[in-house]
Amino acid sequence: MMEARKLGRQGLQVSAIGLGCAGFAGNYGPADDEECIRTIHAAIELGINFFDTSDVYGNGKNEELIARAIHDRRDRVIIATKFGNMRTGGQRGLTNGRPDYVPVACDASLKRLGVDVIDLYYEHRIDPTVPIEDTVGAMARLVEQGKVRYLGLCEAGAETVSRAHRVHPLSALQTEYSLWSRDLEPTMIPLLRELGIGLVAYCPLGRGFLTGTIQQPDDMGAKDRRHEHPRFQGDNFKQNRALLDPIRDVAKAHGGSMAQVALGWVLAQGSDIVPIPGTKTRKYLKENTTRIALSDADLQRLSAAFPANAASGLRYPEFQLKGMGI
């Protein structure tokens, strides 16, 4: 039985590991819909009940796919989705947090997901033109109307989180967190613990890089979005590949995989942290849900090998980071 973890103080409890579903939309190369559905079903059987999507993944098709997978299993799953990350004509970095848009986006997600209520609803990217109080106020009305159970933000800064939490208690902040993305540790994680907000860690395996399976850029498909990310480009890629030896050594010592080590490190950072590694096939599910018992010495070695700013290159293209306002 998979361990359960609490997100926030409002009653939300989920499996210790969730499933990030962005890959189902083809962000990391082609995805087969039927295999994605089988992957969701296999995840449920392994004890994963927390599934994360967004209305922007595949322009809504990701939510429709999840609807197909869970329609006869709704009582066994907790669905998180997001709004506000807009793409027009392929342009990234656009946002919409206007109060009048919030219920429109929610109703559209409810319809695509085929559910009566969204368990956890995030603003996916913060709209710098709208006070966060106005956006979260509109989200709070969705809770009052019974359309949403719990609220969260994604990729928000400390001040934004604090202001939002005063309007309506947040259950979770979702942001990138892994061995090579530890920006949250000095300020954000202490703030989340002070406020009683859980952390949902996406890309806990460094978009697959920390698994050691990507040895050269050509290992990613031609249409793989990771080619756009600085850490996967040129000299950055070469320098980051050199970081992987400690993960590989710990994995070898335990007879496990590098993915299990990287994921185990995230899980060990606190019971209020829930990683959501993504996979679009059943192949890696069992591996991700089988925990390695990392020792204190293992954890210390890994932490020392990946200090802040250890990774070469920004975690997103610069224009996207600017759009996050962090």
N, C-alpha and C positions, 0 to 999 in steps of 0.2 A: 504494500500500500504506500502510495506516495505521500510524503509529508505535506501538511497544509501550512500555509503562512497567511498572516493577517496583513491586509493593506489598509492603513488608516485606522481610525477609531470608530468608524460608523457601522462596522459589522461585516465588511467585505472580507471573505476568506477564500483563498484560491490554492491550487496546487503549487508546490514550491518551485516548479518549473512550468512555464507556459509555452505556448507555441506561437511564434511570430509568423504571420501569414503573408507578409509582403511578397515573398518569393513566388507565391502562387500566381502573382500578376506578371511574372516574367521579368522582374527587375534584375535577376541574376541568371539570365539565360532562359531558354524556352521551358515552359512548364506544361505538363499533361494534366488536364482537368480531372480525369478519372483517377489518376494516381494521387493527385492532391486530396481528393475526397477519401480515398483509401488511407492516406496518411493521417487525416483528421480522425477517422474511425479507429485506426491503430493507436493513435495518441490517447484517445478516450479509454481504450482497453488497458493502456499502460498506466492510467491514473492521472493523466493530464486533463484538467477541466477548464483551463484558462486559455482562450483563443483571442488573438489580437489582430485587428484589421483596421481599415480606414476607408472612407468613401473615395479617397483619391487613388487607392490602389486599383489599377485597371479601370479607372473612371467608373467605379461602382461594381464592376464585374466580380471583384474579389468578394464583396459582401454577398452577391448572388450565389457564388460558388459555395460559400460557407452555409448559406441557407439550404442548399441542396444536401449538404453533408449532415446537418444537424436537425433537419425537420422532424425526425422521429426520435431525437435524442436531446431535445431541448432541456429536459430536467437534469441532464448530466453535464451541462456546459455553462460556463460563464463567458459571455461575449463582451469584449471591449472593442469599441470603434471610435473613430475620430472625425472631426470636421475642421474646415477652415484652411486647409492646405490646398491652394487652388493651382491648377495648371490650365492655361489657356493657350491654344496653339502650340503646345509642347513647351511653353515657357514655365520654368520652375521658379519658386520663391515668392509667389503671389499668395496673399492671405485675405481672409474675410472673417472677421469676428463681430460683424454688426449684429446688434440684438435682433433685428428683424429677420436676419438670415438664419440664426441659430435654430428656431423651430422648423424652418423649411428644410434645413439639412437633416435634422433629426427625423422628421417624418419620412424623408426619402430613404434614409438608412433603415428605418424600421420596416419599410415596405420591401426593400431589397433583401434584408435579412430574414423576412418572414416571421418576425417576432412581435410581441406586444410591448416588450420593454427591453431596453438596452441596459445591460448590467453595469457597465462602466463607460462613461462618455467623456472623451477628452476634446479640448481644443488642440488641434494637431500642431499648428504653428500660431504664435501670438501675432495678432494684427496690431502693428504699431500706431495705426490711425484711430484705434478705438480704445478707450479706457478699459482696462481689464475688468474693472468693477461692472461695467455695462454688459460685457460678454458673459461673465460668470453669473450676473443677475438673471440673464435670459436662460442660462443653463439651469439655474436653480428653479426656475419656473417649470422646467421639464420634469424635475424631481417632484414638484408639487402636483403636477398633472399625472404622475405615474408612468411617464414615458421612459424615464431614466432612473436607475437606482442610486448610482454613485458617480461622483464627478472627479475629473483629473485634468491636468495640463500636460503638454508634451513639449520638451525643449524650452522651458521657461527659466528666466533668471530668478535670483533670490528675492529681489524686491517684488517682482511680479507675483511670485508664489505667495508671499506674505500678504500682499494686498488682496489677491483672489481668495485666500483662505479666510479672510475677515468677512467676505461677502457670503460665502457658503463653505463649509468644511470640505476640503479636498481629501480624497482617499488615496490618491496616487499622483506622483510625478513620473512620467515616462521620459527617459533620456538615455543616451548611449553611455554604457559603463562596462569596462572590461579591463584586463591587464594593461592594454595600451591606450585606454581612454579613462584616466583617473581624475579628470578635472573637477569632479564633484566633491572630492574628499575634503578639501580645506574648509569650504563654506557651506555648500549645498546639503551634504549629508547631515552635518550637525543641525542645520536649520530644519530639515525634514523630521529629524528625530525630536527636536524641540516642539514642533507643531503637531507631531503624530501623523505624519504623512508617509505612506509607503513609497518605495522606489521600485519601479518596473524598469529593469535594465534591458534595453534592446541592443542588438549586436554584441552580446556577451562573448562571442567567439571572434570578434574583430572582423565581421563580415566574411568569416571563414578563414581569414589569414592565420589566425592563431592555431588552427587545426593542423598546419603543416602540409596541407594538401595542395596548396597553390605555390609551386616552386618557380614559376615564371609567368609573366602576364598572359602568354598564349594559353595557359591552363584555363583561363576564363574565356567564355565564348565571345565572339565578335560584338554581340549586342549587349553584353553584360555591363550594367551600369557602373560597376566598380572601376572600369577604365577611366571614368570621369573623376574619381577620387584621388587626391594628391598622394595618399599613402601607397597607392597601387601603381604609381607612375615612376619611370626612369630610375634615377639614383635612389629615390626614396624607397622604392620597392627593394632594391638590393640591400640597403642599410637595414630595413625592417626585417628582412629575411634572416639577417645575422642575429636578431634578437631572440630567435626561437629556440636556441639550444637549451636553455634551462627548462623550458616546458617539455621539450623532447626527453631530456634526462630524467625528469621527475616521472613522466609517463612510463619510460622504460623501467624505472625502478619499481613501479607498481604494477607492471604488466598491463597497463591501460593505454588509452589513446591521449593524444595531445588535447583533443576536444574535451575529454573528461577532466583533464587537469585544469584547463582554462575555465571551464564552467564551474568546477569545484572551488576554484579560488573565489569566484564571484559569490557563490552560495555561502562561503565561509565568512563573508564580510558583514553579515548580519541577517537575522531572521525576518527583518522588515524589507529585505531585498528579494525580488522575484525576477530572475532572468527569463527572457523569452527568446531562446535561440530559434532561428528559422530553418526549416528544411521543407523541401517540396516533394520528398520521397520518403518511403518507410525505412530506407536503408540506415539512416542515422538516428532514428528515434530511440531505439533500444539503447544505443550507445549514450545518447544524451541523458537518458533517465537512469542510467546505472552509475551511481556515485562512487568515486574513489575516496577512500579515507585518507585525506592529506594530513600529514603531521604538522605541528606548529613549525618545525624546521622547514618543511616543504613550503608552507605559506610564507614564511619569512624570506626564504630564498627567492621565491617568485616575486614578492613585493620589492625586494631589493634589486632584482633584475629589470623591473619595469617601474622605475620612479616616474614622477610627473614629467611629461614631455619626452619620454624615452622614444616614442615613435617619431619617425621622420616624416614630416608632411602634415598638413591639416587633415582633420577627419572628414571634412566636407569641402567641396569647392568654396572658395572665399566668398563668392556672392551669396551662397546659401547660408553660410555662417552669419554674415551680416544681416540677412533677413530674419534670423532667429532672435536677434537682439539680446544675446546673452553676454 
